Amino acid sequence: MPSSFSWRRPLTALLPGLGLCGAAWAQTPGTVTLLDPLVVTGSYAPSASFALPFSVDTVEREQFADGQLGVNLSEALNRVPGLVVQNRQNYAQDLQISSRGYGARSAFGIRGLKLISDGIPASTPDGQGQAASLNLDVAERIEVLRGPASAIYGSNAGGVIQMFSRDGSGAPKVGAATTVGSDGFVKNRLYGEGGNDQAGFLLDASRMNTDGYRDHSAARRDQTFAKVHVRPDEDSRLALIASTLEQNGTQDPLGQSWEAYRHDPRSVAAVAEQYDTRKSIHHQQLGMNYERAFGDATLQFNLYGGQRSVIQYLSIPRRVNGKPNPGNERGGGVVDFDRAFHGGTLRWIQPITRAPGELSLTTGLDYDQSRDARRGFQNFSGDTLGVKGELRRKETDTATSLDPYLQAHWQLDRWTFDAGLRHSSMRMEVDDRFLDDGDSSGSKTYQRTLPSFSAMYAFTPELQGYVSLGKAVETPTQAEMAYASGAAASGAAASGAAGAFNFGLQPATSTQYELGLKARPDAQTRVNLAVFEIRTRDEIVVDAANNGRTSYRNAGKTLRRGLELSLQRELDPHWQANLAYTLLDATYDQAFEQSGAVIDKGNRLPGVPRNNLFAELLWKPRPSISMGLEGQLRSKVQVEDSNQSHAAPGYAVFNWRTRFEQRLGPWTFNQMVRLDNLLDRQYVGSVIVGDRNGRFYEAAPGRSWYAGAGLEYQF
């Protein structure tokens, strides 16, 4: 570790949680047993997470359903070490999620992480994903894979977040629920389900409305989900899944300057209201999962397809210094695209019975494609701002990936080995159909072969240590390639094509190392500890922002070193404590030039807190009552590469929740109450990395309340 890597402050932050857990350790164990969850992420076949030689965690439905709103992935993922989940309080831009620093620079949506829902990618082949398409109301569990083993999922997989919906089960039932809360929050939900060992169904529909904590941040989200599963015979299983997401006219409050945030956290920049910044999303998809056993072997096959339409009104100014803005003239301030996407996976899992120990080989092929019919319009017409004006960009962007892979899992006495090899290929094609400023058509193919290897040794049945290493690649996204950098961008008005796609942008490549311990001191306790190092070349960073247009370039090297600790402890049959801590030292390991300024070696990567701690205490005096106290501590966050702007300060917040349930014949009733930010702390909940207007900060709400009730009838 470098000399600046101090342990004093993170250890100080850990003391309250460790004190609680230490006290619990001294208690007499209760009659409960902490179960070891089965996971498929990273192994493809169900395996106990304790027996896998890499960092993988499971968040079960009970953890994100009791006393939660079922709106954002942040409700589930804050309890996973290594992840930083920032709720922007901005439904036009979605959550910001990073894993060991991957994805921290994303200005909107999720990038650098692989999002998967029931085997269907929620990320495009270029690595851009949307967390909103993962529906928490129907989730059974969420698995999170981090570290070198993520390479088996290909490019843009600095981590993997995979959601699995539950199967309809039991006698048919229908239900309804309503939740209301601060800032005009209302969520209504209807659902029905039923099933047995042979077949089942699950239907779910919800509508969420909010006025938003900040001005100009109102949103409405409609989601539907349908799933049918059948077992045609004893060796096979088929599931059909359909889902939709609709957000019409979601307001975008943009970021705030430091002065504006301090003066009024609810405020927005004037341009947000002048241009009525907003976004509409229409998303529909269908998927099929099929699995069949052939003796000891297993065939897994899925297909999916769908479409996504987005129209977004930006705040790119009409004029700069009294003259027409080249940024608005070149690409417009209204983004409008229709995306068609499809793909599939074919996988074969074969046990090798003649080998010593337990050896299985997995081979597969993943194919994904997204095709955007993309248009850009000026965001004004005459003197009217915030409307669709003259067409300034029209093109078809196609991203395609085709990845074969091979993985081996071998248990031999006290040893467990995992090895994987994947050839990752992503091709970006641009067909320019707006030729007034020249032809910007072109294509670029990114290819890498990504190896990973992990080995675990069982010192005892309850204590295992492992080492893991691998390569990773992060390709540029369509948004990052959209505009050429530096001098090319400044000459775009004259040269046309020079100002369009930046095909010279290279992928970032990483080498990852991880050492870890997994321990079960007793039946009521689980402890995971991992230390890691990530060395990256050609990190993709902001190069320049001219007249509302941002271009990107490759920097030199970055270095990320850190530690993850998670602890689960059943204190007795009614009490449970959970703790997740991450220490991450993420810095530039080589100086580089950015917009004429030098970014020094040793500067911290923006968007990445050094310390992140989540702690939770749960009380269940009986099955029908649950209560939880959550605490989140996060250190300060740099907002841009030079580290000269005011860092978003660190904070500590506490939340409380409770849920009650009653049964009366075929009826089940439930109620929930939730209080967030109990101490009414004012803090920056997320940052917009590298915003060249200086609007880096997005305020989190003060003390907020929520209350809900539901009923269910079983036939």
N, C-alpha and C positions, 0 to 999 in steps of 0.2 A: 504494500500500500504506500502511496506517496506520503510525504511528511505532513501534508495538510489534512490528511485523512484522520481527523480527531474522533475518538470514541466517547469523549466525556459527555457531550451534549446528548447524543442518542441514548447513552446509558441512563442519563438523568431522566430523559423522557420515559424510559422503560420502567423506572422504579415503581410507580404506582401500580402498573399492571402486574409486574413480577411479584410485588408484595402481596397482592390479592391472591395470585396463583400459588405463591409459596405457602400462604396461610392455608389455602385449600389443600395443598399437598399433605399437610400435616394431619388433616382430618381422617377419620376412619372411613374407608371406602364404603359407598352405599351399595345397594343391590343392583344398580343399573350398570350396563356395559356400553362403552362408546364403540359403536360399530365402525368397521373399516369399509368405506364405500367402494363399490365397483365402478371403474371408469373404462371408457373405450378410447378416449382422446390420447393419442401418442402410442397406443398399442393396437387399435382397431378391433381387438377381441376383448371381452370383459375381463378385467384384472383388478385385484385389490390395489388401491393406490399406494398402500404401504409397501407392496412388493415390486414397485416399478422404480428403476434407477434414474429418476428425474423428477423435477418439480411439477406436480399436477395436483390440483385441488378441486373438490366438489362442493358446490353450494346447493343444499337440498331445498325442496319446496317449502318446508316448514320454516326455514330461515328467512325466506323473502316473501312469505305470504301472510304470516301472523303479524298484524298491526302495521302492514306496509300498504302503500297506495297502488302498487302494481302498474306504475307508469314508466319509470326509468330504471335502466340496468344498474345505476348507482345504488339502488336499494339492496342489490344482491352482492355487488362486486367489491364494495369497500372493505369487506372482511377477508379479501384474498391478498396475501403479501405479494409484493412486486408490482401490483397494479396501483395506478393513480387515476381515480375517476373524478373528473371535475364536471359538475352539473352547471352548465352555462346559464340556467334559468332562461334559455332561449331556444324555443322549440323549432325555430327556423334553421338553426345550426347544429342541433343535436348535442349529445354528450361529447366530451373529450376524454379519451381513455388512452393511457400509455402503459406499457409493460416493460419494466427495466429501462425506461427511456424511449423505447420504440413508440412512435406515434405522438410524442409530446408536442411536435411543432404544428400539428394539424390545426388549420384555421377553421375548419368545419368538418363535421362527421368524424369518422374513424379512419386512420390510415396507418399502414405498417403492421397491423394486426389482422389475423384471419378470423372473420366472424362466420359462424356456421349455425344453421338452425335445422334440425332434423336431417342432417346430411346435405342441406342445400346452402350454398354460400350466400352470405349476406354482404359479401365484398365482391367488387368487380375484379377482373383479372389484373388490373393495374394497381390494385391495393386500396381503393377507396371504398369504405363501408358505411352503413347506416345502422346504428344501434336501435333506432325506433322500430325497425322491422322485426325485432325479436320481441314477441308478445309474452310478458311475464304472467299474464292471467292463466295461460295454458301450460306454462313450463312445469316440468317435473323436477328437473335438476339442470344446473349449469356447471360445465367442466372447464377449467382454466389450466392450460399448459404453458409453461414458461421455460426459457433456456434453450440449450443446443438441440434438444429433441424436437423443437418446433420446426426444424428444417425439413422434417419429413412431410410437412404440409406445403412446401414450396416457397416461392418468392412472397415477399411482403407478409411473412409469418414470424415477426419478432415475438409473437405470442399467439395463442389460439384460444378463442372464447367460443365454446360450443354449447348451444341450448338444445335440450331434448323435451319435446312436449309429452304430456302424459297420455296414456291410452284410456279411452272410456272404459269404465269398469263398474260392476255391481248392477243392481236393479236400476232401470231407467229413472232419472231424476231431472228436475228442472229447478232453476234458481234465479234470483235477482238480487242485486246489491246496489246501494247508493252510498257515495262518500262526498262530503262537502268540507270546505275548509277556507283558509285565509286566501285573500286576493282573488275571490270569486271562483275558487276551485270547486268543480262539480264533476263527478264521474259516475255514470250509470252503466250497469252491466247486466246482460241476460245470458244464460247459458243452459245447456242440457247435455247429459251424457249417460252412457250405459254400456254394458258389455260383459262378456264372459271369456273363457279360454279360447273360444273359437272366433269371436268377432266382437267389435265394439265401435262406438261412435263418440265424438266430442264436438260440440258446437258452442261458439262463444262470440258475442258481439258487445262492444263497449263504445261509449262516447265520453271524451274528457274535454271539459271547457275550463279555461282559466283567463282571468284578466292580466295575470302576470305580476310579479313583484315590482318590476320596473315599468316606467311609462312605455307605451308603444311596444308591449310584449304579449298581447293577448293571443291565444291559440285555441284551436279546436282540433281534436284528433279522434278519428273514427277508425276502429279496427274490427275486423271479423276474422274468424278462424274456423275451419272445418276439417275434421280428420276421421277417416274410417279405416279400421284395420281388420284384416281377416286372416285366418290360417287355412289355406286351401287343403292342406294335409298336415300330418304330424312333423314333416321335415321343412316346411316353408312358412313364410310370413310375408304379407303384403300390406303396405299402408299407403293411402292416398291422402294428400294434404293440400288444402287451398287456403290462402290468406290474402287480406287486403289491408291497405293503410291509406287513409285519406286525410290530408291536412289542407284546408282551403284558406288562403289569405292569412297565414300565420305571420304575425308581425315580428320584425327583426329590430331589436333596440340597439344593435351594434355595441361596440365597446365604449368605455368612458376614459377620458383623460384622468390623471391622478387628482387634479384640482377639482374636476367636476364630481368625481366619486366622493371626495372628502366633503364637498359642499352639500351634495344631495345624492345619496346612493341610488335613489329611484330614478334619477334623471337620465335623459338620453341626449345625444348630440343633436343639434338643430337639424342637420341634414337627414336624420332618420325620419323626421316628420315632414320635412320639405319634400323629400322624394318618396315618402310613404314606403319605406323599405319593408319588403314582405316576401313570402315564399308560399307556393302551393305545390303539394305533392299528391300524386295519384299512383298507387303502387298495387299491382295484382300479380300473384304467382301461383303456380300449380307444381306439385311435386309427387314423385312416386318412389317408395323404397321397397325393395324386394330382397329377401334373404332366404337361401335354401341350403340345407345340409346335404352333403354327398359323402356318406360315411362319416369319417372324422373331419373332412374338409368342409369349408363354408364358402359359398358364393354370395357376394353382396353386390347389389346393382341399384343405382338410382338414376332418375332422369328428372329434370326440372325445366321450367320455362316461365317467362312472365314479361311484364312491361312496366315501365316507370316513366311518368311524365312530370316534369318540373318546370315551373316558371318562377323566376326570382328577380325582384326589382332591387337593384343596388343603388348606392348613393354616390356613384361616380359623378363628379360635378360636370355641369353642362359647359361651363367656361372656366378658364384659368387665366388670371391676370387680364380679364376683359376679352380674351380671345377664345375661339372654339377649342375645347379640350381634345387634344389628339387621342387620348385614351378612349373618349366617348365616340369620336369619329371613327376610330379603328375597329373597335369590337362592340361598342354599345354598352349601355348600362342595364340592359335587361337580358338575362340568360333564359333561354327557352329550348328545352330538348325533350325528345321522345326516345326512350331507350327500350330496345328489345333485347332480352337476355335469355340464354339457355345453356344447358350443359348436362354433364352426367359423369358417373363414376362406375368403373367395373373393377372389382377387387376379389382376389382369391386367397383364402387363408388355409394353409396346408400344414398340419402337424407331421413331423418326421419321426415316426415311431421307432425306427431302427437306430436312431442316434442315442447316445447316453443322455440321461437326464430328460428334460422336456424341451424339445426344440420345435418351433413353428416358423414357417416362412410366409410372408405376406407379399404379394405382388399386385400392382394395380395401375390404373391409368385414369387420370382426371382430365376432363375437357371442359372448358368454360369460355363463353364468348358474350360480350356485350357490344351492341351497336347503337350509337347515339346519332340521331338526326338532330343536329345542334344548330341553333340560330341565335344571333345576337342583334338586339335592337337598341336604338337610342332610348334613354329613359325620359324623354321629353317630346312634346309635340307643340311647336310654336312656343308660347310662354307657359304652357302647362307642364308641370314637373310630375314625375312618378307615374307616367303612362307609357304605353308601348308606342315608340315612334318609328323612325326610319330604319329599315333593315341594314345592318352593317357587317354581318357575318353569317355565313351559311356553309355548313360542311357536314360530312358524315365521318365520325370517329369510331373505329372498330378496334377493340382490344380482344385478343385471343390467346389462350394458354392451352398447352397440351403437355402434360407432365406424366411420364412413366416413373415408377418407383419400386423399390424392393426393400423389405425390412425383415430382420431376423430377431427372434426373441428366444433366448436359451437359458433355462434354469438347470444348473449343474451343481449338485451338492449345495454348498453355501453360496455359490456364485450365481449371479444373474447378469446376463449380457443382452444389450439391445444395440443393433447396428442398422443403419438405414442409408440408402442412397437414392437420391431423386434428381432427375434431370429436369430443371425448370426452364420453361421457354415462354416468353410473353412478347407478342407482336402488336405494335400500335400502328394503325394505318389511318391516314387522313386524306379524305377526298374533298378538296376545297371546291365549293360551288358558288362562291362569291368572288368574282374575278376582277372587280373594279380596282382592287389594290394589288393585283398580281395573283399568281397561282401558288398557293402554299401547300399543295398536296405533297405527300411523302409517306415514308414508313420507316420503322426502326424495330429491330428484333433484339431482345435481351435474352441471353442464354447463360445458364450456370449449372454446373453439376454440384449438388449440395450433399456432402456426407455428414453423418452424425454417428457417435459411438458413446455408449454408456456401459458402465460396469458397477455392480453392487456386490458387497460382501456382507453376509449375515454374521456379525460377531456373536450374537445370540439370537434366538427367535424373535426377541423384542427390541433389538438394536441393530440397525443396518447402516452402513456407510457406502457412499457411491461417488463416482467421478463421471463427468459427462463433458463432451466437447463436440463442436460441430461448426459448420459454415452457414452463413445466412446471406441473403441478398434482398435488397429493397429497391424495386424499380421506381422510376418517377411515375406519378399519377398523371392523368390527362390534364388536370388543373395545373400541375406544376410544369408541364411541357407547353402550356397554351401560348406562352409569349417568350420570344427570344430575349436573352439577357444583354446587359451592358450596352455597348454601342449599337448593336443590332436593333435593340428595342427603340433607341432614340431616333434611329433612322427609318422607323417602320412606315411613317407616312409617305416617304419618298419611294422606298423600295418595295413596299407591300409585303412580299413573301418573307423578307427578313424579320418582320415584326410578328410573324405567326409562330408556328410550332418550333420549339427548341429541341430539335432532334439530336443536338450535341450533348444534352444532359445525360450523364452516365449513372448507372445504378450504384448505390452504396453497398459495399460488401463488408461482412463482419466475420470475425472469428470469436467464438464463445467458449468459455470454460466455466465449469461449475463443480463444486465439491459440496456434498451434503450428508446429513445424518437424519435418520428417521427412527424415533424411539417410542415405545409404549411401556413406560415405567410400571403401569398397572392397567387393569381393565377399564379404568375410568379416565385415562390420560393419554393424549397423543401429542407429540412434539416433532416438528419438522424444522430443520435448520439448514440453510444453504448459503454459501458464499460464491460469488461469481465475478467474472471479468469479461468485458466485451470490448474488443478493439475493432474500430470501424474505419474504413478508407472511403474517401469520396462522399462523405456525408452531404446530403442535399439540404441546402440552406437558402434563405432569402438573399437574392443578389441586389435587387433594386426595386423600388416602387415609384413609378412615374405616372402622374396624372390618373391615379386610381388603378393602375395595372401593376401587378406584382410579377416579377420574374425570379427565377431560381438558378442556382449554380451549384457546382460541387465544391465543397470545402476540402480541407486536408484530412486530418485524422481526428477521431474522437476516442476517448477512453471512458468506460463506465465500469466502476467497481462497486460492489455492494454486498449486503447481507440481508437475508430474509429469515424471519422467525415466525412460526405460527404455533399456537398452543391451544388445545381444547381440553377442558377438565370438567367432568361431572362431579360436582361438589357433594351431592347426595341425590336421592331420587327426584328432588324438586328444584335443585339449583345447578346451573351450568355457567361456566366462564369461558370466554373465547378471546384470544388476543392475536393480532397480526401486526407485525412491525417490519418496516423496510428502511434500510439505510442505503442511500445511493449517492455516490460521488461521481457525477457526470460532467466531464470537462472536455474542452478542445485540446487535443494533444499536438496540435500544429497550428501556427499562426496562418491567417489568410486575409485577403483583401476583400472588403465588402463596401461597395458604393464609394470607393476612394479612401476608406478608412481601414485601418489594420485591426483585425480581431486577434487579440493576443492569445498565445498558448496559455492554458490554465484558466481561461474564462469558463464559467459554468454554462452548461447547456440550458437555454430557457425552457420554461414549462416543466422542469423536473425538480421537485422538492428534495432536499437532502434527507429529511426524516419524515416518515409517514407512519402513524400509529392508529390502529383501530382496536378498541376494547369493548366488550359486551358482557353484561351480567343478566342472566335469564332466570326467571322464577316461574315455576308451574306447580302451584299447590295441588292442582287436580287437572285431569285432561281437558276440562272445559274452560280453564282459566290460564292465560299466559301473560307475562309482563316482562318487559325488557328495558334496560338502560344502556344506551350506546354512547361511546365517546370517540371523537375523531380529533387527532392532533396532527398538524401539518406545519412544517417549517416554511420559511419564506421561499418565494419562487422568482427567479429572474425572468424578465419579460422579453428581452432581446439579446442578441449575441454579444454586444459590446459590454453588457452588464452595467451601463452608465445610467439607464433610466431607473426610476424608483421601483425596487422589487416589490412584488405583492407580499405583504407581511404574513408571517406565520399566524396560526390561530388554533384554538381548541374550542370545540363545540360539543354539546351534549343533547341527546334526544331521548325521549321516553315514549313507550308504546304499551298498550294493553289490549287484550282481546278476550271476549267472553262467548260462550256457546251454550245453547240449551236444546234439548231434544224433547219433543212431545209427539209420540206416535210417529207418523210418517213425516212430520215437520221438523226441520232444524233451523234454529234462529242464531244469528251471531251479531255482535256489536264490536266496534273498535274505536279507540281514541288514541290520537297521536299528537305529541307536542315536539316540534323541532326547534333547535337552538334555544334551549331552556333558559340560558342566561342572557338572551337577547344580545349576543355579540354582533358587532358590525364587522364584516370581513369580506375580502375578495374571494369569491367562490371559484373563479376560473380566470384564466388570462388568454388573450389572443396574441400568440407569439409573433413578434416582428411587425406589428401593425405600424406602418410608416406615418399614419396620422397621429401616432402617440396615444391612440385609444386602445390601450392594452387590457383594461380592467373590466371585469363583469361582477357586479355586486351580488352577494348572496342575500337571501331574505333574513330579516330579523326573526324574532320569536313567531312561530306559525303554529296553528292548530288545525287538526283534521278529525272528523268524526264520521262514522259510517255504520250502516246496518244492512243485514242481508237475511234472506229466508230461502229455504230449499225444501222441495217436496219430493219424496221418493215413492214411486208407484209400487 
